[in-house]
Amino acid sequence: ILNVEQSPQSLHVQEGDSTNFTCSFPSSNFYALHWYRWETAKSPEALFVMTLNGDEKKKGRISATLNTKEGYSYLYIKGSQPEDSATYLCAFHKAAGNKLTFGGGTRVLVKP
Amino acid sequence: DGGITQSPKYLFRKEGQNVTLSCEQNLNHDAMYWYRQDPGQGLRLIYYSQIVNDFQKGDIAEGYSVSREKKESFPLTVTSAQKNPTAFYLCASSPSPGTDFYEQYFGPGTRLTVT
C-alpha cells in the first residue's frame, strides 16, 4: 500500500487569514496528483489534477504547487472565508495504473 | 443532470446479514470505484472496475463483493465476512483511461451501520 500523508490533520484559520498544508507522496512512479475538496454533507469535488514537476494551479483563492522529485504538494488558501471550511484530500496516481491512493485529509475550519 | 447516485443515504443492518449498496452513474464513464471512510481516516479503495464485466480488488477487498453487469451500475455487497462493516461508503466514477488523468466524480455516499 502506497504511503500518502497529509499534514496537519486539521487546522483552524481566522477569516481573512491565509493558510497552507501539505501532501507527501512517493517520488517514484509518479503519474498525477489530485486535490479534492469535501464539504460537509456533500460529495468530494475535484480541485486540481497536477502532472508536471513545478506545476502550479489556481482556482480563485486556492492554489497548489507540485514537487514530484521530492514527493510533496502544497495547497494554499488566500484570504480564507467560512465557505472554504472543508476537508481537503490529496490523491496519488501511480504510473501504469488507474486507481488513486488518498491521503487522510486536512480538515480546515475557517472561523468568522 | 449528470451525476452519481447512491442509495440509500443511511442503511441499518443486523450483524450476520449481507447488504447491497447501490451506485448508479449517467456520466457515461467506463471506470467505477468503491471507497470506504472510517472516522479520522482517508478514503480506502475496496474495489474498482475499468470496464463492464471486469473488476479488480482494491486495498481492502476482504468481506466485500461487486458486480459490473452494466456500464451505469456498480453495486457493492457487504458480506457477513466483513469484520467491521460500519462505515461511510463512497462510490466514484471516472472517464476512460487516457483522458483527464482519471479525475474522479463522487456520489453522496451511504452510511452503513451494523449492530
Boltz contact constraints between the chains, C-beta under 6 A:
constraints:
  - contact:
      token1: [A, 1]
      token2: [B, 59]
      max_distance: 6.0
  - contact:
      token1: [A, 32]
      token2: [B, 101]
      max_distance: 6.0
  - contact:
      token1: [A, 43]
      token2: [B, 106]
      max_distance: 6.0
  - contact:
      token1: [A, 43]
      token2: [B, 108]
      max_distance: 6.0
  - contact:
      token1: [A, 44]
      token2: [B, 106]
      max_distance: 6.0
  - contact:
      token1: [A, 46]
      token2: [B, 103]
      max_distance: 6.0
  - contact:
      token1: [A, 49]
      token2: [B, 101]
      max_distance: 6.0
  - contact:
      token1: [A, 49]
      token2: [B, 103]
      max_distance: 6.0
  - contact:
      token1: [A, 98]
      token2: [B, 97]
      max_distance: 6.0
  - contact:
      token1: [A, 98]
      token2: [B, 102]
      max_distance: 6.0
  - contact:
      token1: [A, 99]
      token2: [B, 45]
      max_distance: 6.0
  - contact:
      token1: [A, 99]
      token2: [B, 48]
      max_distance: 6.0
  - contact:
      token1: [A, 102]
      token2: [B, 42]
      max_distance: 6.0
  - contact:
      token1: [A, 102]
      token2: [B, 43]
      max_distance: 6.0
  - contact:
      token1: [A, 103]
      token2: [B, 42]
      max_distance: 6.0
  - contact:
      token1: [A, 104]
      token2: [B, 41]
      max_distance: 6.0
  - contact:
      token1: [A, 104]
      token2: [B, 42]
      max_distance: 6.0
  - contact:
      token1: [A, 105]
      token2: [B, 42]
      max_distance: 6.0
